[in-house]
Amino acid sequence: MKAYSYIRFSKQSQAQGDSLRRQTEAIRSYCTKNNLTLSTQTFEDLGISAWKGANADTGALGAFIKGCESGAIQTPCSLLVENLDRLSREHVRKAFGLLLQLLDLDVTIITLMDEKVYSPDCDQMDLMVALTYMSRGAEESQTKSDRVRKAKQAKREKTLAGEVKFTGNCPKWLKLNKDTQTFEEIPEFVETLKRIYDMRSKGYGIVKILKTLNEEGIRAFGLKIVKDENGEPVKDKTGKVKKVPSKWSQTTVVNYLKSRAVIGEYQLKERGVPVGDPITDYFPTVIDPELFYRVQDTFTKVTKGRTTTFRNALTGLLSCHVCGGPIKFDHVPPKKGRKHAPNQYLRCKSTYERKTTCFKGMINYSGVLSSVIAMTAYLNFNKINSEDYEALTAKLAELETNRIDTEAKLNNLSAVIQAGVTAPNFVKDANRLSSSLDEIKTDIDSTKAKLSSVEPSEAMKSIDSLDLESEQGRRDLNLFLKQYIKKIEVTKNDVYVTFLSQQIPDPIRAPLGANYNNPELLSDYIDKTDLALNIEDYFEFDPE
């Protein structure tokens, strides 16, 4: 009868200890002593716990059972284990059921600690002994689990109270000080992190950031183990495993750009499920929060894993003056080998889809853009920016903080509910938080609308300085226009601009293709509009 070996230990760290050698030596010794033929096919679950039955479900023990059931492993045979708790540490009913399953498959279980043999025809007394052993193993695991859980809970409470750090593990740009109470920045890594955020905020794609880091030889934060040609770790003269800096990857860059640890937050988790609210100011803040949230916005528009190219500087503002529907932007690149500029044009989406007949044909995009820039360039910003900018800015910052906190609480509570944890007030609290979040978002939109008409833009004093050939230049112009413009309506010949400022309540009409270097043409159109305001007060030229 052929014998098979089964070796298991719960943690990967035990591979550095004596467990593997001890179990292997015991199996060989027993086979030699009892003239058993040990199969060269071994079954090992190294670093897999038997507390939840993972070894029997998806591990090597499960593979052994399936082999016996399919006939790939011929039975009768023997399975050698150090003791019964190597097979299972689940509740005694499940653990004992696993033993009976193996016996029913005509597998003899041999435990090496006491050299006890459990054969398929063993008597009731043998089964009682096995039941006792398995019950004790399950109780020990339950006791250990309870102790660990209580210890973690106590430490979690101290962490929330700010008394201790929950773990020494921290982001790779930080290290835990010897006092175990504070973290220290690693200057080289923090500077690299700031460089990554800066590149992303300027419109760099992930691939371009990755290429820049690797080409400039900027060291990655992590380390990787050096392995020989056989895949085995290489050790230095002192016996330590050699490690070298790892290379940058797209996943690493994205993870750093989305990590809330850069703004000092830490989220406690229990088995992967967030517990409680994120702890603020847990880590040192290394990235300005305003820059962090600006970078998060760059991940909102993605197509097939790649950020979309920002070609239309009027995105989010355009509509049809006739039907009020959306305007479609088309970009046709020049044909291969030709140097002329790409064709960019606009058309009413409803007409394009044959739902309406507002106007046929296409509108020159550059003509619309030129008219919008012309009107915006001559706005009297000092007159428009008369509201309390600082007060609105402070209110918006407070609302954004409340939104982030409320979203985090709602996400954590939803994760707990989805994990199967229930309590009488959980659903009620989730509904309350959801309603509160809706109110906060409404207030944010309202405040942004007010702020848009008063926010100064020192960096954009000269629209002419923008490089609209670059993606970043078009983004900057779009952000600038949205500070002052509510919507832009187009027809075949004219552009109608509605400003956010309540001081200019009616749309301003301008000809398609108006140029702000020729204010006479523009002022003639503005003069012809029936506005209940003094034009000279709000535009910095005097229409004739």
Secondary structure, 3 states (H helix, E strand, C coil): CEEEEEEEECCHHHHHCCHHHHHHHHHHHHHHHCCCEECCCCEEEECCCCCCCHHHHCCHHHHHHHHHHHCCCCCCEEEEECCHHHCCCCCHHHHHHHHHHHHHCCEEEEECCCCEEECCCCCHHHHHHHHHHHHHHHHHHHHHHHHHHHHHHHHHHHHHCCCCCCCCCCCCCEEECCCCCCEEECHHHHHHHHHHHHHHHCCCCHHHHHHHHHHCCCCCCCEEECECCCCCECECCCCCECEEECCCCHHHHHHHHHCHHHHCCECCEECCEECCCCECCCCCCCCCHHHHHHHHHCCCCEECCEECCCCCCCCCCEEECCCCCCEEEEEECCCCCCCCCCEEEEEEHHHHCCCCCCCCCCEEHHHHHHHHHHHHHCECHHHHCCCCHHHHHHHHHHHHHHHHHHHHHHHHHHHHHHCCCCCCCHHHHHHHHHHHHHHHHHHHHHHHHHHHCCCCCHHHCCHHHCCCCCHHHHHHHHHHHHCCEEEEEECCCEEEEEECCCCCCCCEEEECCCCCCCHHHHHHHHHCCCCCCCHHHHECCCCC
